[in-house]
Amino acid sequence: MNNKHVYMGKISYINASPVYYGLDHGLLPHWLAMISDVPSVLNRKIITGQIEVSPISAAFYAMHHRELLLLPDLSISCHGRVLSVILASNYAIDDLEGKKVMFTRESASAASFMKMIFNQRKVSPVYEIGSVNNCRMVSESVDAALVIGDAALRQPWDQVFEYTIDLGQLWFEMTQLPFVFAVWVVRRSFAQKYPFLVKDIHQLLLESKKQGYQHMDEVVEAGKTKLNLERSIIKEYFDLLYCDLDDKKIKAMQMFFNSLLDQGILKEKTDIRFFKA
């Protein structure tokens, strides 16, 4: 198997930088190829079999839990504010009835969470899908926009919109639990065929993440350079992010999935299953 490449996804935002630090700095073996893209594209590529292992939106895992297995101790999560997943709005959430809300094409978890909030509050906006990268252009065409990833950090959404609602904080206020935005998964069929290879990839990811946390100054500096922002903002951002997947986060994820099921956003109960070598 090691004669051919295994393709592994990599989130193109800076939020996954700690997990990939080691792989970006010499750990990557010749047989493992990394494909960098936004979460929604990685979601699609793992289902079509173009990649075997990848971080994906947590809600997308729930939608395809029969075909995928979670890799232990890897996620992109927050415990309160997250900064990079916001609803920029000219109205309070409860006042968005009938108003235009734009969603980026780049995420599944944040979009599912936002729809769940609207459903729970019996608010029915008009949803649009579009590019949510330029805050001023977005503000001219819609009343609110769900913004994720680097664009949320890079643009002055709070100067253009009346409200910027942090979804990590909103979830914490509702549940007192962390929120899991992304998880690392492997295709079940691949894991059944090549369990030892998947174990090696998982160990590489954990070692890569360990090195990332040992070199957080470098991770912050790289994020500062990429986004051209103040170091203090990038430092605060990484201080708010977690890349583990402990029992509390698994519990929070199950609660999220159950809520999506209650709201009809998911069609069946999610059976959370981990890869075991």
N, C-alpha and C positions, 0 to 999 in steps of 0.2 A: 504493500500500500504506500509505503514511504517513497516509492519511486515516482508516484504521481502527486500533484499538488492537492492539498486540502484547502478549500476556500473559506475564509473566516471573515465575517463582517466587522466593521469598526465604525462607530458613530463619528460623524465628521465635526460635531460640536466639541467645544473644549471640555464639556462636563465629563466625558469618558477618559480624559487625558491621564488621570492617575492610574487607571487600569492598564493602559497601553504603554506606560512609560518604559518598562523593561523591554517589551517587544520592540519599541521604537529605538532602543539603545542597546542592541546586540543580542537580545534573547531569541529573536525570531529565527526558527530553523528554516533550512532551505526548502523544505516540503510544505511549509505553511504560507499561504498567500493571503494578505489582508486587503479587503475591499472596503474602501471608505465611502460612506454616504449618509444621508439623513435617515432617521428611523423608519419612515414610511417606505422608503425604497428597500432598506434591509428587511423589513417585514415581508415585502413581496418576494424578495430574492430567496429567503429561506423556505418559503412555501413552494416556490417553483423549483427548488433544488439547485439554484445557482450558487448558493453557499450552504455549508453544512452546520456551522456554528456561528452564532451572532448575538449581539445585544439587539433586542427588539422592544417595542412598546409593551408594557405589562398587559394592557387591555387586548393587544393583538395575541399575546400568549393565551389569554382566556378564550379568545375566539377560535383558537386552533390547538387547544390543549391536548387533543387526541393524537396530534402529529408531532408534538414537541415535548422535550424534557427540559426542566430547569437545571442549570449548573449551580451547585451550592455556593453560597457566600459571595455572590456577585450581583450587584444591582446599581441603579442610580436612583437614590432616594433622598428624601429630606425629612426633617423633624421640625416642621414649622415653615418659616419662609424659605423660598428656593431662588427667588430673583429672576430665574430664566423661564418661568411658566406663568404668564400673567394674562388677565383679561383687561385690556385697555378699553375704557368705555366712557361715553359722555353721559351715561345714566347709571344709577344704582341697578344691581342685578334684577330686583323686583320690578323695575320700571322699563325693562327691555321688551315687554310684550309688544309683538308686532314690529319691533325694530330690527334693522339689519345687523346681523352679527357675522363677521367673516372668520372662517377657520383656515389655518394654513393646511396645505396638503401634507405637511411633514410629520404629523404626529397622529397616533391613535389613542394613547392613554389620556392625554390632556383633553382631546376633543370629546372622548367618551365621558370623562369626568365632568366637563362643562355641561354636556347634554343632560347628564344625571342631575346636576344641580338645578338646571332649568325645569326639568320634569318634576323634581321634588317640590319646587316652589310654584308649580303650576303656571310657569311663564313660558310663552311660546313665541320666541323670536323667529325671524326669517333668516335661515342659514344660507351663507354663501361660502364657496370654497375659492380661495385665491392666494396670491402671493402676499405675504404679510411681512415684508422686509423694510418698507419705507413708511415711517409713521405718518408723515404729512400726506402722502398719496392715499394711504388707507383711510385717514380721517376725513378725506374729501368724499369718499364713496360709501362708507358704512358708519353705523352708530357705535359699534364696538368691534373689537378684534381679539381673538385668542392668539397670543404671540409666544413662541417657544424658542429655546436654544439661544445661539449667539445673538440673533436679531433682538431678543428681549433685553439683552445686556447692552448692546451696542447703540441702540437708538433712544432718544429722550421721550419715551412714550408718556411719561408723567407731565411733560411740558405741553403736549399736544391734546391729550385727553383729560377729562375731568377726574376720572378714577383710574387707578391702576391696582387691580385686585390680584394679589399673589395667591395662586391656587394651592400652593403648599400650606400657606398660613390658613386659608379657608378650610381645607380638609382637617387641619389640626384643631381648629376651633370647633368643628363639627364632631370630631371623634377622639381627640387627645392622642392620636396615633400618628406614626410616620406615614408618608405617602411614597409608594414605589412607582416611579415613572417607567423605568426600563429594567429588563432582566436579561440574563444571558441564557441562551437555549441551544440545544442540539436537536437535529432531526432524529426522531425515534428510530427510523429505519437505519440511519447511519450508525447510531449508538448501538443498536442490536448487532450490526455487522462488524463494527470495529470498536468494541468497548475499550480496548487497551489504548488505542489511538486517542479516543475521546478523553480518557483519563490523563494522557500526556498533555493534551491541549488544555484541559482544565487546570492541571498543575502549572503549566506555563503562564496561564492567565493570573493565577493566584500569586505566583512569584513576581510576575510583571507588576501587579498591583502593589505588592509589598515594597518593591523597589520604588514605585511611584510615591508612596507615602514617606519613604526614606529620603526622597529628593523633592519634597513639596515646593521648596524655594524655586527650583528649576521649572517645575510644572506651572507655578504661578507666573514666572517670568515669561514662559512660552505663551501662556494665555494672554498676558499683557501685550506681548508683541503682536500676536495674531489679531486681537480685537482692537488694539491701539487705545486701550483704556488705562486709567490710573491703576497702579499696582494695588492700592488699598481696596478697590472694588473687586478685582480678581481674587485677592486674598480672602475677602469676606465671602465671596461666592463659593470658593472651595471649602471654607470653614463650615458652610451650611449644607454641603453635599456629603452623602455617605455612599460608599461603594460595597458595603457588605449586605448580607441578607439574613439577619438574625430572626429569632422566633417572633419578636414584636412586629417586624416588617412583614413576615409571612402572614401573621394574623391580620394585619392591616390590609394586605393584598387580598386575602380571602373576603374581608368585609367589603372592599371595593367591588370585587367580582359579584358578590351576593347582591349588592346594591344595583349593579348593572343588570343583573338578572331580574330583580324586582321591577326595574323600570322598563323591561322589555328590550334593552339594548343588547343583552346577551340572550341567546336562545336556549341554552342549557347550563346546568350547574358546572362550574369549573372544578375538575379534579386536579389539584396541585400535585404534580409528580416530579421528583428529582432524578437526575441521572445518578446511578450507583454503579461504580466499577466492579 
